[in-house]
């Protein structure tokens, strides 16, 4: 990397401490989505996704209406197409797969697989110009993989593992692939649209996801064979609205803010906060303490994040030093 590139990268607006705080907040709110399928387990994953994103879309439409005319002036066809795919992979398809994984494999297994997301995103992000090299990130990635392996052993090698666990694993792996595509694509879209705030982008995604939910509504009505009582429908509506507000509105807004504050190679690491909070909520739901492999996983995942942060802080300090050495006229 040349000294000119170093100066550009150093001035890219990265703020790792604030980015970490936003990532932790997003993870705490997103961890709630792992509980929703358990709270309303009599409803199918398609119904859960449709209910959540109908609420998300309606709230987004209300909030974005005052700025709509000015906002769409800077949007082009490729931006709308990107919104469609991001909404599909990051919301609609992802949450259907996630709900299936939670209902068949449990919260711990599902959060384990999603915990592999940093590995996938970091490998992709390491190819960006000026990014931290994969070799420098290797210790962090190994710690992440070791933590995930601990929970995997607990979930799949335990005596209580069943065929349902394998089904849950496959659904969680598909959800992982879907969200990896979203995480990378969303970060790069935000980089291409500096004039669109993270909050407005989140509302546009919500609007597109709500449109997809409307199209899925007939299928959701026909999905499943159970009759639900009025109390169950009220509970379903309450959970859908809560998840839409907490996870989709506030969680996504914090994630978009974080995506502009940290490099892509670090974006994947921030999803580990969702893993940690999802596991915590799962233990509270099941009313038990974490087992020894799960405690080891907690420690390894936290070390993975701290190691990754340390690598990026060292690189940022080095780039700032290189930028300071450049003449003011750039010659």
C-alpha positions in Angstrom: 0.0 0.0 0.0 1.4 3.4 -1.0 1.7 6.3 1.4 -1.0 8.2 -0.6 -3.4 5.2 0.0 -2.4 5.2 3.6 -3.4 8.8 4.0 -6.8 8.1 2.3 -7.5 5.1 4.5 -6.5 7.0 7.6 -9.0 9.7 6.8 -11.8 7.2 6.1 -13.8 8.2 9.2 -13.3 5.0 11.1 -14.0 5.2 14.9 -13.5 1.8 16.3 -14.5 2.4 20.0 -17.8 4.0 18.9 -18.3 1.4 16.3 -17.9 -1.3 18.9 -20.5 0.3 21.1 -23.0 0.5 18.2 -22.2 -3.2 17.3 -22.8 -4.3 20.9 -26.1 -2.4 21.0 -27.2 -4.0 17.7 -26.2 -7.4 19.0 -28.2 -7.0 22.2 -31.3 -6.1 20.2 -30.8 -8.7 17.5 -30.3 -11.4 20.1 -34.0 -11.0 20.9 -35.0 -12.5 17.5 -33.7 -15.9 18.6 -36.3 -15.9 21.4 -39.3 -15.0 19.2 -39.7 -18.4 17.6 -39.8 -20.0 21.0 -42.2 -17.4 22.4 -44.7 -18.1 19.6 -43.8 -21.6 18.7 -47.2 -22.6 17.4 -46.7 -20.3 14.4 -44.6 -21.3 11.4 -41.3 -19.6 10.4 -43.0 -18.1 7.3 -45.8 -16.6 9.5 -43.2 -15.3 12.0 -41.2 -13.6 9.2 -44.3 -12.2 7.6 -45.7 -10.8 10.8 -42.4 -9.2 11.8 -41.7 -7.6 8.5 -45.3 -6.3 7.9 -44.8 -4.4 11.2 -41.3 -3.3 10.2 -42.6 -2.1 6.8 -45.5 -0.2 8.2 -43.3 1.6 10.8 -40.7 2.4 8.1 -43.4 3.9 5.8 -44.7 6.1 8.6 -41.2 7.3 9.6 -39.9 7.9 6.1 -43.0 9.6 4.7 -42.0 13.2 5.6 -38.6 12.9 3.7 -39.7 10.6 0.9 -39.6 13.1 -2.0 -36.2 14.4 -1.2 -34.8 11.0 -0.4 -35.7 9.2 -3.6 -34.1 11.9 -5.8 -30.7 10.4 -5.0 -31.8 6.8 -5.6 -31.1 5.1 -8.9 -32.3 1.8 -10.3 -29.3 -0.2 -9.1 -29.9 1.2 -5.6 -33.5 -0.1 -5.6 -32.3 -3.4 -6.9 -29.7 -3.6 -4.1 -32.4 -2.8 -1.6 -34.5 -5.7 -2.9 -31.6 -8.3 -2.5 -30.5 -6.9 0.8 -34.0 -7.1 2.1 -34.4 -10.7 0.9 -31.1 -12.0 2.2 -30.8 -10.0 5.3 -34.4 -10.1 6.4 -37.0 -12.2 4.7 -35.1 -15.3 3.8 -32.7 -15.1 6.7 -35.4 -14.9 9.4 -37.4 -17.8 7.9 -34.3 -19.9 8.0 -33.3 -18.7 11.5 -36.8 -19.4 12.9 -36.7 -22.9 11.4 -33.3 -23.5 12.9 -34.4 -22.3 16.4 -37.6 -24.3 16.4 -35.8 -27.5 15.3 -32.3 -27.2 16.7 -32.6 -24.7 19.6 -31.2 -21.3 20.4 -27.7 -22.5 21.3 -27.1 -24.4 18.1 -28.5 -21.6 15.9 -26.4 -18.9 17.6 -23.4 -21.2 17.3 -23.6 -21.3 13.5 -24.4 -17.6 13.2 -21.2 -17.1 15.3 -19.2 -18.3 12.2 -20.3 -15.2 10.3 -17.2 -13.2 11.3 -15.0 -15.8 9.7 -16.9 -15.6 6.4 -17.1 -11.8 6.3 -13.6 -11.2 7.5 -12.2 -13.5 4.7 -14.2 -11.6 2.1 -13.3 -8.2 3.6 -9.6 -9.0 3.7 -9.5 -8.7 -0.1 -10.5 -5.0 0.1 -7.8 -2.5 -0.8 -6.0 -1.3 2.4 -7.7 -3.9 4.6 -5.9 -5.8 7.4 -4.3 -8.9 6.0 -5.8 -12.3 6.6 -2.5 -13.4 8.1 -2.8 -10.7 10.8 -6.4 -11.7 11.5 -5.6 -15.4 11.8 -5.3 -15.5 15.6 -8.8 -13.8 15.9 -10.3 -16.2 13.4 -8.9 -19.2 15.1 -10.3 -18.1 18.4 -13.7 -17.5 16.8 -13.6 -21.0 15.2 -12.6 -22.6 18.5 -15.4 -20.9 20.4 -18.0 -22.0 17.8 -16.5 -25.5 17.9 -17.1 -25.7 21.7 -20.8 -24.9 21.3 -21.0 -27.2 18.3 -19.7 -30.1 20.3 -22.2 -29.3 23.1 -25.1 -29.2 20.6 -24.3 -32.1 18.3 -22.1 -34.5 20.3 -24.2 -34.5 23.4 -26.3 -37.6 24.2 -29.5 -35.7 23.6 -28.7 -34.8 19.9 -31.4 -35.9 17.5 -32.2 -35.8 13.8 -33.9 -32.5 14.5 -30.6 -31.1 15.6 -29.2 -31.9 12.2 -32.2 -30.2 10.5 -31.6 -27.2 12.7 -27.9 -27.2 11.7 -28.7 -27.2 8.0 -31.2 -24.4 8.4 -28.7 -22.4 10.4 -26.0 -22.9 7.8 -28.3 -21.6 5.1 -29.2 -18.6 7.3 -25.4 -18.0 7.8 -24.9 -17.9 4.0 -27.9 -15.6 3.6 -26.7 -13.1 6.3 -23.1 -13.2 5.1 -24.3 -12.0 1.7 -26.3 -9.2 3.4 -23.5 -8.1 5.7 -21.0 -7.7 2.9 -23.5 -6.1 0.4 -24.9 -3.7 3.0 -21.5 -2.3 4.0 -20.5 -1.8 0.4 -23.9 -0.1 -0.5 -23.5 2.3 2.4 -20.0 3.2 1.3 -21.4 4.0 -2.2 -24.2 6.2 -0.8 -22.6 8.7 1.6 -25.5 11.1 1.1 -28.0 8.6 2.6 -27.9 8.3 6.3 -27.8 4.9 8.0 -31.2 5.6 9.5 -32.8 6.5 6.2 -31.2 3.4 4.5 -32.6 1.3 7.3 -36.1 2.7 6.6 -35.7 2.0 2.9 -34.7 -1.6 3.7 -37.8 -1.8 5.9 -40.0 -0.5 3.2 -38.7 -3.0 0.7 -38.9 -5.8 3.3 -42.5 -4.8 4.1 -43.4 -5.1 0.4 -41.9 -8.6 0.3 -44.0 -9.5 3.4 -47.2 -8.3 1.7 -46.4 -10.6 -1.3 -45.8 -13.5 1.1 -49.0 -12.8 3.1 -51.2 -15.2 1.1 -48.7 -18.0 1.6 -48.4 -17.2 5.3 -52.2 -17.4 5.7 -52.2 -20.9 4.1 -49.1 -22.1 5.9 -49.6 -24.4 8.8 -52.7 -26.3 9.9 -53.2 -25.1 13.5 -56.1 -23.0 14.6 -55.0 -20.3 17.0 -56.9 -18.7 19.8 -57.4 -14.9 20.1 -54.9 -14.9 23.0 -52.3 -16.6 20.7 -52.9 -14.0 18.0 -52.5 -11.2 20.4 -49.2 -12.7 21.7 -48.1 -13.2 18.1 -48.9 -9.6 17.2 -47.1 -8.3 20.3 -44.0 -10.3 19.6 -43.9 -9.3 16.0 -44.3 -5.6 16.8 -41.7 -5.8 19.6 -39.1 -7.5 17.4 -39.8 -5.1 14.5 -39.2 -2.1 16.7 -36.3 -3.4 18.8 -34.4 -5.5 16.3 -35.4 -4.2 12.8 -35.6 -0.5 13.5 -33.2 0.2 16.4 -30.9 -2.8 15.9 -30.5 -2.2 12.1 -29.9 1.5 12.7 -27.1 0.8 15.1 -25.6 -1.8 12.7 -25.7 0.7 9.8 -24.0 3.3 12.0 -21.4 0.7 13.0 -20.8 -0.3 9.4 -19.6 3.2 8.6 -17.3 3.4 11.7 -15.3 0.2 11.3 -13.7 -1.5 8.3 -15.4 -4.5 6.6 -12.9 -7.0 8.1 -14.1 -5.9 11.5 -17.8 -5.7 10.6 -18.1 -9.5 10.8 -16.5 -9.6 14.2 -19.3 -7.4 15.6 -21.9 -10.1 14.9 -20.3 -12.0 17.8 -22.2 -9.6 20.1 -25.4 -11.1 18.7 -24.1 -14.6 19.4 -23.2 -13.7 23.0 -26.6 -12.1 23.7 -28.5 -14.8 22.0 -26.8 -17.4 24.1 -27.5 -15.4 27.2 -31.2 -15.0 26.4 -31.3 -18.7 25.6 -29.9 -19.6 29.0 -32.4 -17.3 30.7 -35.2 -18.9 28.7 -34.2 -22.4 29.6 -33.5 -21.4 33.2 -30.0 -22.9 33.4 -26.4 -21.9 33.7 -24.1 -22.4 30.7 -22.3 -25.7 30.6 -18.5 -25.9 30.5 -18.1 -26.0 26.7 -20.5 -23.0 26.5 -18.5 -21.1 29.1 -15.3 -21.8 27.1 -17.0 -20.6 24.0 -18.0 -17.3 25.6 -14.4 -16.7 26.6 -13.0 -17.7 23.2 -15.4 -15.5 21.3 -14.7 -12.5 23.5 -11.0 -13.0 23.0 -11.6 -13.2 19.3 -13.3 -9.8 19.2 -10.6 -8.2 21.4 -7.8 -9.7 19.3 -9.5 -8.3 16.1 -9.9 -4.9 17.6 -6.3 -4.8 18.7 -5.1 -5.6 15.1 -7.2 -2.9 13.6 -6.2 -0.3 16.2 -2.5 -1.1 15.5 -3.1 -0.7 11.7 -5.1 2.6 12.3 -2.2 4.0 14.4 0.3 3.0 11.7 -1.8 4.5 8.9 -2.2 7.8 10.9 1.6 7.9 11.4 2.1 7.4 7.6 -0.4 10.1 6.9 1.3 12.5 9.3 4.5 12.0 7.4 3.0 13.1 4.1 3.6 16.7 3.0 0.5 18.9 3.3 0.4 19.5 -0.5 0.3 15.7 -1.0 3.6 15.7 -3.1 
